[in-house]
Amino acid sequence: MVYAIVENGGKQYKAVEGEILEVDFQPVEIGKKIILDKVLLLVDDKGAQIGTPLLTNVQVETTVAEHFKGPKVVIFNYRPKERYRVKTGHRQQFMRLKVESIIYPGKPKSEKKVESVSAKPEVRTEKTAAKKKVKETAKTSTAKPKVVAARKTAAKK
């Protein structure tokens, strides 16, 4: 397994080909390529290469997959007996990077991957057709049975 430790925004991330990194937001459009060249460590089949402080000739190619917000953080300051209450909140913005490849000298050439496509047609039996028909009718029917409850009123004394 080949992976690299890269630095971005003062933080370190483990980059593996085909995986996704969640990094701090940068104003880059979705679909654009970003090259991370601050590589601290590279591990491949031959061993590990450690930078002092960075490795030269090693890069990680990534593509911006999406922008998103992190979880909501609520800050509530409270001082008892003083009527002091301040509530604020924050949501950090992040972006997801898809690691396309790790480029380094001595990297073996990758073979082209052939995707096998399953050409099995969907076999419909009478049971599956009946189940689908029941599900469709259940979705379309919105009529609810009316329930009339008889109430007995108690006489007030």
Long-range contacts (C-beta under 8 A, 24 or more apart in sequence): 1-43, 2-42, 2-43, 2-44, 2-45, 2-102, 3-42, 3-43, 3-102, 4-39, 4-40, 4-41, 4-42, 4-43, 4-58, 4-60, 4-102, 5-39, 5-40, 5-41, 5-42, 6-36, 6-38, 6-39, 6-40, 6-60, 7-36, 7-38, 7-39, 7-40, 8-36, 8-38, 12-40, 15-60, 15-62, 15-99, 15-102, 16-99, 17-99, 17-100, 17-101, 17-102, 18-98, 18-99, 19-98, 19-99, 20-65, 20-96, 20-97, 20-98, 20-99, 21-62, 21-96, 21-97, 21-99, 22-94, 22-95, 22-96, 22-97, 23-94, 23-95, 23-97, 24-92, 24-93, 24-94, 24-95, 25-67, 25-92, 25-93, 25-94, 25-95, 26-95, 28-64, 28-95, 29-64, 30-64, 30-65, 30-66, 30-67, 31-63, 31-64, 32-63, 32-64, 33-61, 33-62, 33-63, 33-64, 33-100, 34-61, 34-62, 34-63, 34-64, 34-97, 35-59, 35-60, 35-61, 35-62, 36-60, 36-62, 42-102, 42-104, 44-104, 44-107, 46-106, 49-104, 55-104, 57-104, 57-105, 58-102, 58-103, 58-104, 58-105, 59-102, 59-103, 59-104, 60-99, 60-101, 60-102, 60-103, 61-99, 61-100, 61-101, 61-102, 61-103, 62-97, 62-98, 62-99, 62-100, 63-97, 63-98, 63-100, 64-95, 64-96, 64-97, 65-95, 65-96, 65-97, 65-98, 66-95, 66-96, 67-93, 67-94, 67-95, 67-96, 68-93, 68-94, 68-95, 68-96, 69-93, 69-94, 70-94
